[in-house]
C-alpha cells in the first residue's frame, strides 16, 4: 500500500488528523509550562516575602545595652594592635578614640566589627591621611 492508493479526501483527513494531534500536543505543553510558571512565580513571591522578613529581623536585631565602660573595653579590644591611642568616655553613651595612628584597612575592619557585632556606631570622625596607608583618627562612638 502506497500513498497513491489513498484518495485526496483520505489524505486531507489524515493531514487534518495529524495537525489536530500536533495542536493537542502543543496545547498540553503550554498548559504544563503555564502551570510550572505559576508554581515558580508563587515560590518566588514566597522567597521575596521571606527575604523581606529576614531583612526586617536583621534591622531589628537586639543588641545588649552596654555601659560606657563595656563599650570602651570593646573598642580597646577591637583596636588592641594600635599604639599611641587614647580611649576615653565622653558621656553616658559616647566613647572617644583619639590620636590613633593605624592602617586605613584596620580602621575600616574595626568599624565594621563594632557595628555588626555590638551596634557601636561612629557619630563623628576626623581622619587624616598619613604615609603608607596610615591614618590618624579621632573618632566618637555611640553605643546602645
DAQUI-V77781 format. One record per run of one state. SS is the DSSP state (2 for helix, 1 for strand, 0 for the rest). FROM is the first residue (numbers start at 0). TO is the last residue. If there is no record, write none. Layout:
ss->SS from->FROM to->TO
ss->SS from->FROM to->TO
This chain:
ss->0 from->0 to->1
ss->2 from->2 to->4
ss->0 from->5 to->6
ss->2 from->7 to->58
ss->0 from->59 to->66
ss->2 from->67 to->77
ss->0 from->78 to->84
ss->1 from->85 to->90
ss->0 from->91 to->92
ss->1 from->93 to->102
ss->2 from->103 to->117
ss->0 from->118 to->119
ss->1 from->120 to->128
ss->0 from->129 to->132
ss->1 from->133 to->141
ss->0 from->142 to->143
